[in-house]
Amino acid sequence: MELLLSLARPDNILLVFLALGTGLLITRWRRLGGGLVLVSAASLIVIAVLPLGGWLLAPLENRFPPLRTLPQRVDGIIVLGGGIHHDLTVARRQLTLRGPGERLVAFLRLARHYPEARLIMAEGKGSLGPREFDEALPAKPFLADMGIDAGRVLYEDQARNTYENGVLSRRLANYRAGQQWILVTSAWHMPRAVGAFRRAGWPVIPYPVDFRTDGTYAVSSRLDLKGGLEAFSLALREWAALAIYRILGRTDQWLPGPRATVGHAGHRQQVVAVQREQHP
C-alpha cells in the first residue's frame, strides 16, 4: 500500500504528464501532448496559488486538538516513527530529524514528565522488503543523552504500517484494560492512528504534534509551489490511506474522531473513561 500511495503522489503524476506531453509534441499526437502540458501547467499554477493542501489537511488536524491538560498519571507513552531522516542519519552518522521529528521531541518531553511511565518507540519497516535502517540505532544514544533510562524503552520494529503498529505494540506493552497510554504522532496522521489502535483494542490518549496548518481555511496570498505540492501530496496520501483502512476494516470509521464507535463492545467503557480523563 505504501508503494502505491507513493506512486500516486500528485507531483509525480504531474511530472509524468508534463514529460509525456512534451514528448508527444513532436509526434502526430501533438494535440494530445499539448493538452497534457496545458493540464500540468494549469494544475501547478493552481497548487502554487491556492492552499489546496492546507484545506485538505485542516480537517485532519482539527479532528484531535492539542492536549492542553495532561492526565495526572499514565501507564505508558508510545510514539510512532517517521521523524528520523534515514539517509542523512546514515551518511552523517548522527541523528538527523526531518518534518515529523517533533514526534521524538514530544516523546522526550512526556517521558521526562512521567518518569514512571513505560515507553515504546514504534518504528516499523515501512515496506515489505528487507529492513535497511533501524531508527532505534541513533535514537537510543539520543534518549540516553537526554537522561532517559534505556531500560524504560521498548522498540517495536516489525510493523509495516500504522495498523500493525497498534497490533504489535499492544502485544509488546502487554496492554490491560484500565491502563492509560498516550499516543504521539503527527496531527494529520492522528485520526488514522487512533482508528487503527482502537481497532487493535487499544484506546489511547491522542497527543498530536507536527501541525502543518493553523486550522483555518484562509486563502494564502503568496506563491509557493514547493510548499503547495508537499502539502497537497501529503493530504491526498493521508485521505487515501484513511479510505483504504476503512475498506480493509482497519478502522471502524471513515474519519475517526474523539468519540469512537468502537467495534469491540468490551472496550467502549474504556474509551469513554479515557475521553473523560482528557476533558475533565
Backbone as CSV, one residue per row, in Angstrom:
resi,resn,N_x,N_y,N_z,CA_x,CA_y,CA_z,C_x,C_y,C_z
1,MET,0.821,-1.201,0.000,0.000,0.000,0.000,0.862,1.260,0.000
2,GLU,1.966,1.237,0.783,2.852,2.391,0.858,3.422,2.719,-0.515
3,LEU,3.812,1.679,-1.263,4.383,1.894,-2.593,3.354,2.517,-3.532
4,LEU,2.129,2.015,-3.515,1.083,2.544,-4.388,0.772,3.997,-4.061
5,LEU,0.743,4.328,-2.765,0.470,5.698,-2.370,1.589,6.638,-2.806
6,SER,2.826,6.147,-2.788,3.957,6.970,-3.216,3.900,7.238,-4.712
7,LEU,3.554,6.212,-5.495,3.479,6.377,-6.939,2.337,7.306,-7.340
8,ALA,1.311,7.398,-6.498,0.141,8.214,-6.822,0.273,9.656,-6.344
9,ARG,1.466,10.073,-5.931,1.667,11.447,-5.486,1.395,12.420,-6.627
10,PRO,0.700,13.529,-6.357,0.368,14.486,-7.420,1.592,15.030,-8.141
11,ASP,2.687,15.290,-7.414,3.871,15.835,-8.072,4.462,14.846,-9.065
12,ASN,4.454,13.551,-8.713,4.951,12.539,-9.635,4.045,12.398,-10.857
13,ILE,2.742,12.435,-10.621,1.787,12.307,-11.732,1.914,13.488,-12.684
14,LEU,2.003,14.702,-12.135,2.127,15.889,-12.978,3.440,15.880,-13.755
15,LEU,4.501,15.378,-13.143,5.788,15.295,-13.835,5.701,14.327,-15.011
16,VAL,5.025,13.201,-14.807,4.848,12.227,-15.887,4.011,12.833,-17.012
17,PHE,2.923,13.508,-16.644,2.084,14.154,-17.647,2.874,15.188,-18.453
18,LEU,3.678,15.984,-17.743,4.452,17.026,-18.409,5.488,16.431,-19.354
19,ALA,6.195,15.389,-18.901,7.211,14.753,-19.741,6.570,14.062,-20.941
20,LEU,5.453,13.351,-20.681,4.769,12.657,-21.763,4.210,13.653,-22.779
21,GLY,3.610,14.725,-22.279,3.052,15.728,-23.177,4.114,16.402,-24.020
22,THR,5.253,16.705,-23.415,6.351,17.320,-24.159,6.850,16.394,-25.258
23,GLY,6.960,15.107,-24.947,7.405,14.142,-25.949,6.420,14.003,-27.088
24,LEU,5.139,14.063,-26.779,4.117,13.905,-27.817,4.026,15.113,-28.748
25,LEU,4.583,16.251,-28.322,4.518,17.455,-29.153,5.257,17.299,-30.485
26,ILE,6.210,16.374,-30.533,6.976,16.185,-31.770,6.481,14.965,-32.546
27,THR,5.323,14.488,-32.193,4.728,13.350,-32.896,3.384,13.779,-33.481
28,ARG,2.727,12.829,-34.140,1.408,13.141,-34.704,0.336,13.266,-33.619
29,TRP,0.715,12.967,-32.378,-0.200,13.099,-31.246,0.024,14.435,-30.525
30,ARG,0.474,15.456,-31.284,0.851,16.710,-30.639,-0.340,17.409,-29.961
31,ARG,-1.545,17.209,-30.459,-2.700,17.828,-29.794,-2.899,17.244,-28.406
32,LEU,-2.740,15.921,-28.320,-2.827,15.283,-27.008,-1.680,15.761,-26.123
33,GLY,-0.491,15.850,-26.694,0.658,16.334,-25.932,0.447,17.747,-25.423
34,GLY,-0.087,18.612,-26.292,-0.361,19.977,-25.868,-1.370,20.028,-24.742
35,GLY,-2.372,19.150,-24.801,-3.375,19.099,-23.736,-2.773,18.681,-22.410
36,LEU,-1.872,17.672,-22.443,-1.227,17.214,-21.217,-0.338,18.292,-20.615
37,VAL,0.401,18.995,-21.484,1.253,20.078,-21.000,0.399,21.185,-20.384
38,LEU,-0.707,21.526,-21.035,-1.589,22.577,-20.526,-2.190,22.198,-19.179
39,VAL,-2.658,20.949,-19.069,-3.246,20.484,-17.804,-2.204,20.508,-16.697
40,SER,-0.993,20.061,-17.000,0.075,20.036,-15.998,0.422,21.443,-15.533
41,ALA,0.585,22.353,-16.493,0.943,23.723,-16.147,-0.158,24.394,-15.335
42,ALA,-1.405,24.204,-15.749,-2.529,24.810,-15.032,-2.634,24.256,-13.619
43,SER,-2.425,22.961,-13.479,-2.503,22.335,-12.152,-1.421,22.877,-11.234
44,LEU,-0.213,23.049,-11.751,0.886,23.578,-10.947,0.597,25.007,-10.500
45,ILE,0.012,25.799,-11.381,-0.327,27.178,-11.032,-1.371,27.211,-9.923
46,VAL,-2.399,26.377,-10.058,-3.460,26.344,-9.041,-2.895,25.905,-7.691
47,ILE,-2.042,24.869,-7.694,-1.466,24.364,-6.444,-0.551,25.404,-5.810
48,ALA,0.155,26.182,-6.637,1.059,27.209,-6.119,0.311,28.401,-5.551
49,VAL,-0.854,28.727,-6.132,-1.595,29.918,-5.726,-2.575,29.626,-4.595
50,LEU,-3.306,28.533,-4.696,-4.319,28.204,-3.692,-3.787,27.161,-2.701
51,PRO,-4.066,27.329,-1.414,-3.588,26.374,-0.404,-4.464,25.117,-0.359
52,LEU,-4.528,24.391,-1.489,-5.375,23.200,-1.538,-4.953,22.174,-0.490
53,GLY,-3.631,21.995,-0.348,-3.142,21.033,0.632,-3.544,21.405,2.043
54,GLY,-3.449,22.694,2.360,-3.847,23.145,3.689,-5.320,22.942,3.951
55,TRP,-6.134,23.183,2.930,-7.585,22.976,3.089,-7.906,21.506,3.339
56,LEU,-7.140,20.608,2.732,-7.375,19.177,2.936,-6.780,18.670,4.245
57,LEU,-5.694,19.293,4.690,-5.056,18.861,5.937,-5.789,19.381,7.168
58,ALA,-6.417,20.546,7.062,-7.057,21.172,8.218,-8.074,20.269,8.916
59,PRO,-9.008,19.633,8.193,-9.967,18.772,8.909,-9.315,17.580,9.585
60,LEU,-8.193,17.106,9.053,-7.469,16.009,9.696,-6.838,16.494,10.997
61,GLU,-6.194,17.656,10.939,-5.503,18.175,12.115,-6.475,18.701,13.164
62,ASN,-7.633,19.174,12.736,-8.624,19.689,13.682,-9.395,18.584,14.391
63,ARG,-9.276,17.364,13.893,-10.046,16.253,14.453,-9.667,15.986,15.913
64,PHE,-8.384,16.089,16.215,-7.900,15.911,17.584,-7.083,17.144,17.954
65,PRO,-7.668,18.094,18.684,-6.933,19.311,19.053,-5.795,18.989,20.012
66,PRO,-4.851,19.924,20.165,-3.736,19.694,21.099,-4.235,19.378,22.501
67,LEU,-3.529,18.494,23.179,-3.902,18.086,24.538,-3.345,19.128,25.512
68,ARG,-4.212,20.034,25.959,-3.775,21.144,26.795,-3.496,20.736,28.238
69,THR,-4.318,19.821,28.762,-4.169,19.380,30.145,-3.775,17.911,30.174
70,LEU,-2.595,17.634,30.710,-2.115,16.257,30.756,-2.766,15.501,31.905
71,PRO,-3.022,14.198,31.726,-3.543,13.387,32.828,-2.553,13.368,34.003
72,GLN,-3.054,13.162,35.197,-2.168,13.114,36.355,-1.244,11.896,36.293
73,ARG,-1.750,10.806,35.728,-0.952,9.578,35.671,-1.218,8.853,34.365
74,VAL,-0.163,8.315,33.782,-0.307,7.441,32.618,0.580,6.219,32.826
75,ASP,0.169,5.135,32.213,0.951,3.903,32.321,2.076,3.836,31.303
76,GLY,1.882,4.510,30.185,2.920,4.443,29.171,2.718,5.476,28.076
77,ILE,3.751,5.621,27.267,3.751,6.567,26.146,4.294,5.844,24.930
78,ILE,3.609,5.980,23.811,4.058,5.360,22.575,4.188,6.441,21.505
79,VAL,5.283,6.394,20.753,5.492,7.348,19.665,5.655,6.565,18.372
80,LEU,4.994,7.040,17.325,5.128,6.414,16.019,6.325,7.008,15.289
81,GLY,7.067,6.157,14.584,8.283,6.581,13.910,8.006,7.448,12.703
82,GLY,9.078,7.839,12.028,8.957,8.669,10.845,9.645,10.004,10.986
83,GLY,10.139,10.325,12.184,10.746,11.626,12.404,12.236,11.679,12.149
84,ILE,12.860,10.537,11.874,14.303,10.495,11.649,14.588,10.410,10.155
85,HIS,15.463,11.272,9.673,15.849,11.268,8.262,16.859,10.135,8.054
86,HIS,16.399,9.052,7.432,17.213,7.850,7.306,18.525,8.099,6.571
87,ASP,18.427,8.636,5.366,19.611,8.765,4.516,20.676,9.659,5.138
88,LEU,20.273,10.815,5.654,21.241,11.734,6.236,21.819,11.202,7.538
89,THR,21.001,10.490,8.308,21.500,9.905,9.546,22.593,8.881,9.255
90,VAL,22.377,8.059,8.234,23.382,7.063,7.861,24.624,7.736,7.270
91,ALA,24.406,8.711,6.397,25.534,9.362,5.726,26.395,10.162,6.693
92,ARG,25.753,10.859,7.622,26.482,11.729,8.556,26.802,11.056,9.886
93,ARG,26.211,9.886,10.090,26.460,9.124,11.309,26.097,9.900,12.569
94,GLN,25.023,10.628,12.489,24.460,11.280,13.660,22.971,11.495,13.414
95,LEU,22.231,11.595,14.504,20.781,11.718,14.403,20.389,12.983,13.659
96,THR,19.605,12.816,12.587,19.109,13.941,11.801,17.599,13.829,11.699
97,LEU,16.897,14.853,12.147,15.437,14.827,12.137,14.898,15.483,10.878
98,ARG,13.688,15.059,10.494,13.001,15.687,9.366,11.660,16.203,9.839
99,GLY,10.739,16.479,8.917,9.460,17.094,9.245,8.779,16.564,10.493
100,PRO,8.479,15.256,10.552,7.793,14.720,11.733,8.698,14.545,12.952
101,GLY,9.891,15.152,12.925,10.816,14.995,14.051,10.266,15.502,15.364
102,GLU,9.240,16.349,15.304,8.616,16.844,16.534,8.023,15.706,17.360
103,ARG,7.722,14.591,16.688,7.211,13.428,17.428,8.220,12.985,18.479
104,LEU,9.486,12.891,18.091,10.525,12.440,19.009,10.746,13.450,20.126
105,VAL,10.680,14.738,19.796,10.843,15.786,20.800,9.719,15.717,21.831
106,ALA,8.472,15.561,21.368,7.331,15.467,22.279,7.417,14.206,23.129
107,PHE,7.861,13.121,22.514,8.039,11.855,23.239,9.021,12.042,24.393
108,LEU,10.113,12.740,24.127,11.113,13.001,25.153,10.533,13.863,26.274
109,ARG,9.788,14.880,25.900,9.175,15.759,26.906,8.224,14.987,27.804
110,LEU,7.380,14.148,27.212,6.423,13.374,28.000,7.129,12.331,28.861
111,ALA,8.189,11.740,28.334,8.938,10.738,29.095,9.542,11.345,30.359
112,ARG,9.972,12.578,30.259,10.549,13.247,31.429,9.452,13.730,32.375
113,HIS,8.273,14.049,31.818,7.150,14.480,32.652,6.588,13.316,33.457
114,TYR,6.621,12.121,32.863,6.120,10.914,33.535,7.280,9.930,33.732
115,PRO,8.105,10.129,34.746,9.309,9.292,34.921,9.018,7.825,35.200
116,GLU,7.804,7.501,35.610,7.467,6.102,35.904,6.780,5.410,34.731
117,ALA,6.440,6.144,33.687,5.706,5.573,32.560,6.607,4.684,31.707
118,ARG,6.034,3.635,31.163,6.746,2.797,30.207,6.757,3.496,28.845
119,LEU,7.758,3.200,28.053,7.939,3.897,26.787,8.072,2.907,25.642
120,ILE,7.418,3.219,24.517,7.527,2.392,23.313,7.792,3.284,22.112
121,MET,8.819,2.941,21.351,9.067,3.577,20.063,8.631,2.591,18.985
122,ALA,7.567,2.928,18.279,7.050,2.055,17.223,7.582,2.569,15.892
123,GLU,8.674,1.973,15.440,9.331,2.472,14.239,8.753,1.832,12.995
124,GLY,8.797,0.516,12.934,8.262,-0.194,11.782,9.192,-0.189,10.595
125,LYS,8.924,-1.101,9.662,9.738,-1.236,8.463,9.338,-0.265,7.379
126,GLY,8.017,0.004,7.273,7.550,0.923,6.248,7.498,0.324,4.866
127,SER,7.852,-0.949,4.699,7.818,-1.587,3.389,7.792,-3.086,3.578
128,LEU,7.584,-3.801,2.464,7.566,-5.258,2.507,8.955,-5.847,2.333
129,GLY,9.918,-5.051,1.945,11.266,-5.528,1.675,12.096,-5.646,2.929
130,PRO,13.382,-5.999,2.758,14.259,-6.137,3.907,14.498,-4.798,4.586
131,ARG,14.744,-4.848,5.870,14.941,-3.627,6.645,16.321,-3.053,6.352
132,GLU,16.382,-1.766,5.924,17.639,-1.130,5.589,18.121,-0.180,6.681
133,PHE,17.245,0.194,7.591,17.609,1.189,8.591,16.813,0.933,9.854
134,ASP,17.465,1.009,10.987,16.817,0.811,12.268,16.817,2.139,13.016
135,GLU,15.633,2.727,13.177,15.549,4.029,13.837,16.050,3.970,15.269
136,ALA,16.027,2.794,15.861,16.452,2.672,17.251,17.951,2.928,17.411
137,LEU,18.743,2.666,16.362,20.199,2.803,16.478,20.616,4.217,16.864
138,PRO,20.184,5.265,16.130,20.542,6.616,16.563,19.669,7.130,17.698
139,ALA,18.454,6.585,17.835,17.539,7.078,18.866,18.000,6.677,20.262
140,LYS,18.576,5.486,20.403,18.998,5.018,21.722,20.023,5.940,22.376
141,PRO,21.133,6.272,21.709,22.082,7.195,22.351,21.502,8.587,22.565
142,PHE,20.601,9.024,21.659,19.981,10.339,21.820,19.149,10.376,23.090
143,LEU,18.314,9.360,23.305,17.483,9.316,24.510,18.342,9.217,25.762
144,ALA,19.440,8.444,25.683,20.338,8.327,26.832,20.982,9.674,27.155
145,ASP,21.385,10.415,26.121,21.971,11.739,26.337,20.975,12.689,26.972
146,MET,19.694,12.481,26.693,18.640,13.330,27.249,18.184,12.862,28.631
147,GLY,18.851,11.868,29.176,18.556,11.420,30.533,17.476,10.366,30.648
148,ILE,17.123,9.699,29.546,16.099,8.651,29.583,16.775,7.295,29.767
149,ASP,16.404,6.590,30.812,16.966,5.276,31.092,16.619,4.311,29.962
150,ALA,17.628,3.681,29.371,17.403,2.762,28.249,16.492,1.606,28.636
151,GLY,16.488,1.233,29.917,15.653,0.130,30.363,14.169,0.429,30.313
152,ARG,13.798,1.703,30.197,12.381,2.074,30.136,11.801,1.906,28.742
153,VAL,12.643,1.878,27.722,12.184,1.980,26.343,12.120,0.619,25.662
154,LEU,10.964,0.326,25.076,10.798,-0.861,24.242,10.693,-0.406,22.789
155,TYR,11.187,-1.237,21.865,11.207,-0.866,20.451,10.411,-1.883,19.638
156,GLU,9.369,-1.368,18.962,8.584,-2.209,18.056,9.086,-1.915,16.646
157,ASP,9.747,-2.892,16.030,10.414,-2.631,14.753,10.003,-3.589,13.641
158,GLN,8.860,-4.234,13.789,8.432,-5.200,12.780,7.213,-4.756,11.979
159,ALA,6.506,-3.742,12.445,5.279,-3.301,11.765,5.597,-2.720,10.395
160,ARG,4.676,-2.941,9.454,4.823,-2.398,8.104,3.891,-1.226,7.850
161,ASN,3.001,-0.956,8.784,2.051,0.129,8.618,1.495,0.516,9.983
162,THR,0.639,1.530,9.992,0.114,2.051,11.249,-0.754,1.030,11.974
163,TYR,-1.535,0.270,11.222,-2.378,-0.737,11.874,-1.523,-1.772,12.604
164,GLU,-0.470,-2.235,11.955,0.423,-3.205,12.600,1.172,-2.579,13.762
165,ASN,1.423,-1.266,13.697,1.987,-0.572,14.853,1.114,-0.797,16.077
166,GLY,-0.206,-0.650,15.895,-1.125,-0.830,17.010,-1.165,-2.254,17.519
167,VAL,-1.259,-3.209,16.599,-1.364,-4.615,16.986,-0.102,-5.089,17.692
168,LEU,1.049,-4.841,17.084,2.311,-5.344,17.628,2.748,-4.588,18.881
169,SER,2.493,-3.295,18.926,2.867,-2.516,20.107,1.983,-2.891,21.300
170,ARG,0.711,-3.174,21.045,-0.177,-3.603,22.131,0.312,-4.907,22.738
171,ARG,0.761,-5.793,21.859,1.310,-7.063,22.331,2.595,-6.836,23.120
172,LEU,3.427,-5.946,22.635,4.694,-5.657,23.304,4.458,-5.012,24.665
173,ALA,3.451,-4.144,24.753,3.149,-3.456,26.003,2.404,-4.341,26.995
174,ASN,1.874,-5.472,26.492,1.046,-6.337,27.329,-0.097,-5.512,27.937
175,TYR,-0.772,-4.774,27.058,-1.810,-3.855,27.497,-2.939,-4.571,28.215
176,ARG,-3.429,-3.925,29.274,-4.565,-4.424,30.036,-5.613,-3.323,30.148
177,ALA,-6.880,-3.710,30.096,-7.975,-2.747,30.220,-7.821,-1.942,31.504
178,GLY,-8.016,-0.648,31.405,-7.862,0.230,32.552,-6.575,1.025,32.518
179,GLN,-5.613,0.563,31.720,-4.362,1.302,31.593,-4.558,2.526,30.703
180,GLN,-3.741,3.536,30.934,-3.795,4.746,30.126,-2.452,4.937,29.412
181,TRP,-2.527,4.971,28.085,-1.340,5.168,27.265,-1.540,6.394,26.379
182,ILE,-0.521,7.223,26.277,-0.537,8.387,25.394,0.084,7.997,24.058
183,LEU,-0.570,8.382,22.969,-0.049,8.125,21.629,0.422,9.434,21.007
184,VAL,1.688,9.467,20.601,2.275,10.651,19.981,2.486,10.396,18.489
185,THR,1.897,11.246,17.671,2.153,11.203,16.231,1.751,12.552,15.635
186,SER,1.976,12.721,14.345,1.630,13.977,13.679,0.118,14.200,13.698
187,ALA,-0.282,15.457,13.805,-1.710,15.777,13.888,-2.481,15.279,12.677
188,TRP,-1.896,15.416,11.480,-2.591,14.977,10.268,-2.696,13.452,10.185
189,HIS,-1.873,12.756,10.933,-1.869,11.291,10.940,-2.676,10.722,12.104
190,MET,-3.028,11.570,13.065,-3.666,11.091,14.288,-5.007,10.390,14.055
191,PRO,-5.920,10.885,13.182,-7.182,10.147,13.001,-6.976,8.707,12.568
192,ARG,-6.104,8.484,11.612,-5.864,7.105,11.154,-5.190,6.282,12.243
193,ALA,-4.247,6.894,12.965,-3.542,6.170,14.017,-4.490,5.776,15.143
194,VAL,-5.328,6.715,15.579,-6.275,6.416,16.652,-7.260,5.339,16.208
195,GLY,-7.752,5.456,14.971,-8.675,4.445,14.466,-8.056,3.068,14.411
196,ALA,-6.795,2.992,13.985,-6.103,1.708,13.896,-5.849,1.122,15.284
197,PHE,-5.443,1.951,16.228,-5.184,1.468,17.589,-6.480,1.020,18.253
198,ARG,-7.570,1.742,18.023,-8.850,1.312,18.578,-9.257,-0.033,18.003
199,ARG,-9.030,-0.203,16.709,-9.382,-1.464,16.067,-8.557,-2.607,16.652
200,ALA,-7.346,-2.292,17.067,-6.483,-3.292,17.693,-6.847,-3.512,19.161
201,GLY,-7.881,-2.796,19.659,-8.309,-2.972,21.043,-7.519,-2.141,22.026
202,TRP,-6.985,-1.013,21.545,-6.143,-0.186,22.403,-6.635,1.262,22.356
203,PRO,-7.509,1.687,23.268,-7.984,3.070,23.306,-6.923,3.980,23.912
204,VAL,-6.257,4.754,23.090,-5.143,5.587,23.539,-5.575,7.038,23.741
205,ILE,-4.738,7.804,24.427,-4.953,9.234,24.609,-4.156,9.949,23.520
206,PRO,-4.818,10.627,22.578,-4.104,11.261,21.464,-3.292,12.483,21.923
207,TYR,-2.045,12.545,21.468,-1.188,13.702,21.721,-0.630,14.150,20.376
208,PRO,-1.403,14.941,19.615,-0.972,15.329,18.268,0.128,16.392,18.287
209,VAL,1.081,16.256,17.385,2.160,17.222,17.213,2.378,17.423,15.713
210,ASP,3.410,18.192,15.353,3.790,18.369,13.947,2.622,18.915,13.123
211,PHE,1.982,19.962,13.619,0.890,20.587,12.870,1.447,21.281,11.628
212,ARG,0.724,21.183,10.502,1.145,21.813,9.255,0.247,22.981,8.864
213,THR,-0.870,23.175,9.558,-1.803,24.264,9.247,-2.207,24.974,10.522
214,ASP,-2.820,26.167,10.365,-3.335,26.891,11.529,-4.775,26.510,11.843
215,GLY,-5.311,25.541,11.091,-6.654,25.048,11.361,-7.764,25.812,10.677
216,THR,-7.396,26.857,9.936,-8.416,27.648,9.242,-8.385,27.325,7.751
217,TYR,-9.295,27.964,7.027,-9.376,27.742,5.580,-9.148,29.059,4.830
218,ALA,-8.260,29.876,5.385,-7.962,31.159,4.770,-7.209,30.957,3.457
219,VAL,-7.353,31.924,2.555,-6.660,31.890,1.271,-5.323,32.594,1.409
220,SER,-4.252,31.898,1.086,-2.914,32.481,1.179,-2.665,33.401,-0.010
221,SER,-1.919,34.483,0.234,-1.631,35.448,-0.827,-0.261,35.236,-1.453
222,ARG,0.487,34.259,-0.984,1.837,34.053,-1.505,1.872,32.931,-2.530
223,LEU,2.894,32.994,-3.366,3.103,31.974,-4.398,4.092,30.952,-3.855
224,ASP,3.666,29.704,-3.677,4.512,28.696,-3.043,4.271,27.334,-3.690
225,LEU,4.989,27.056,-4.768,4.802,25.796,-5.475,5.343,24.625,-4.669
226,LYS,6.529,24.765,-4.112,7.133,23.674,-3.352,6.272,23.293,-2.154
227,GLY,5.923,24.302,-1.340,5.093,24.027,-0.171,3.714,23.524,-0.545
228,GLY,3.158,24.082,-1.629,1.840,23.644,-2.068,1.833,22.201,-2.509
229,LEU,2.856,21.803,-3.265,2.938,20.413,-3.716,3.124,19.456,-2.542
230,GLU,3.982,19.835,-1.595,4.224,18.969,-0.437,2.952,18.772,0.378
231,ALA,2.247,19.877,0.653,1.027,19.784,1.451,-0.067,19.018,0.718
232,PHE,-0.214,19.286,-0.578,-1.245,18.621,-1.373,-0.978,17.120,-1.466
233,SER,0.286,16.746,-1.683,0.648,15.335,-1.767,0.414,14.626,-0.441
234,LEU,0.819,15.277,0.658,0.634,14.690,1.985,-0.842,14.494,2.294
235,ALA,-1.648,15.507,1.983,-3.085,15.434,2.286,-3.774,14.345,1.479
236,LEU,-3.510,14.292,0.175,-4.139,13.264,-0.654,-3.726,11.866,-0.204
237,ARG,-2.465,11.722,0.130,-1.979,10.418,0.584,-2.699,9.984,1.860
238,GLU,-2.867,10.912,2.803,-3.485,10.549,4.081,-4.975,10.261,3.919
239,TRP,-5.668,11.054,3.091,-7.087,10.790,2.862,-7.276,9.449,2.146
240,ALA,-6.387,9.147,1.197,-6.460,7.855,0.504,-6.204,6.717,1.475
241,ALA,-5.235,6.891,2.372,-4.934,5.853,3.352,-6.105,5.624,4.299
242,LEU,-6.798,6.708,4.687,-7.972,6.563,5.543,-9.061,5.749,4.852
243,ALA,-9.269,6.027,3.568,-10.281,5.282,2.822,-9.906,3.805,2.715
244,ILE,-8.642,3.544,2.433,-8.177,2.159,2.321,-8.315,1.434,3.650
245,TYR,-7.966,2.098,4.730,-8.072,1.478,6.054,-9.525,1.137,6.376
246,ARG,-10.439,2.026,6.001,-11.854,1.754,6.282,-12.342,0.570,5.458
247,ILE,-11.946,0.522,4.194,-12.362,-0.573,3.312,-11.801,-1.909,3.800
248,LEU,-10.563,-1.889,4.277,-9.915,-3.116,4.757,-10.334,-3.494,6.179
249,GLY,-11.126,-2.636,6.829,-11.577,-2.939,8.183,-10.552,-2.635,9.249
250,ARG,-9.579,-1.788,8.926,-8.549,-1.436,9.907,-8.984,-0.276,10.791
251,THR,-10.074,0.382,10.434,-10.738,1.358,11.289,-12.234,1.106,11.163
252,ASP,-13.003,1.571,12.146,-14.456,1.385,12.073,-15.166,2.684,11.739
253,GLN,-14.409,3.711,11.340,-14.972,4.978,10.903,-14.152,5.486,9.724
254,TRP,-14.811,6.243,8.840,-14.084,6.842,7.727,-13.112,7.890,8.221
255,LEU,-13.513,8.658,9.223,-12.636,9.662,9.820,-12.751,9.558,11.335
256,PRO,-11.935,8.714,11.957,-12.008,8.542,13.411,-11.860,9.868,14.144
257,GLY,-12.663,10.024,15.188,-12.647,11.252,15.966,-12.582,10.961,17.452
258,PRO,-12.698,11.997,18.291,-12.606,11.811,19.739,-13.640,10.856,20.309
259,ARG,-14.839,10.818,19.699,-15.867,9.894,20.189,-15.999,8.768,19.194
260,ALA,-15.428,7.619,19.541,-15.375,6.487,18.615,-16.612,5.634,18.719
261,THR,-16.937,5.020,17.591,-17.915,3.936,17.582,-17.104,2.659,17.616
262,VAL,-16.846,2.172,18.819,-15.902,1.083,18.995,-16.493,-0.232,18.532
263,GLY,-15.771,-0.937,17.682,-16.246,-2.195,17.158,-16.294,-3.282,18.210
264,HIS,-15.408,-3.184,19.218,-15.384,-4.184,20.281,-16.149,-3.616,21.474
265,ALA,-17.306,-4.149,21.734,-18.158,-3.595,22.776,-17.461,-3.564,24.125
266,GLY,-16.573,-4.506,24.375,-15.898,-4.583,25.662,-14.985,-3.416,25.923
267,HIS,-14.628,-2.680,24.857,-13.710,-1.566,25.041,-14.426,-0.228,25.075
268,ARG,-15.743,-0.217,24.900,-16.474,1.048,24.814,-16.320,1.864,26.094
269,GLN,-16.501,1.240,27.261,-16.420,1.971,28.507,-15.023,2.526,28.728
270,GLN,-14.002,1.774,28.316,-12.639,2.244,28.495,-12.379,3.500,27.666
271,VAL,-12.899,3.528,26.422,-12.721,4.698,25.573,-13.361,5.918,26.215
272,VAL,-14.580,5.771,26.726,-15.277,6.884,27.372,-14.502,7.369,28.581
273,ALA,-13.945,6.430,29.353,-13.178,6.803,30.545,-11.958,7.618,30.177
274,VAL,-11.282,7.220,29.117,-10.107,7.951,28.674,-10.478,9.347,28.199
275,GLN,-11.619,9.448,27.473,-12.045,10.752,26.983,-12.386,11.689,28.147
276,ARG,-12.991,11.170,29.195,-13.316,11.996,30.351,-12.048,12.444,31.069
277,GLU,-11.054,11.574,31.070,-9.772,11.923,31.687,-9.114,13.066,30.911
278,GLN,-9.278,13.036,29.573,-8.691,14.047,28.734,-9.392,15.398,28.894
279,HIS,-10.714,15.355,29.006,-11.501,16.587,29.023,-12.353,16.627,30.291
280,PRO,-11.709,16.919,31.416,-12.469,16.930,32.684,-13.498,18.058,32.697
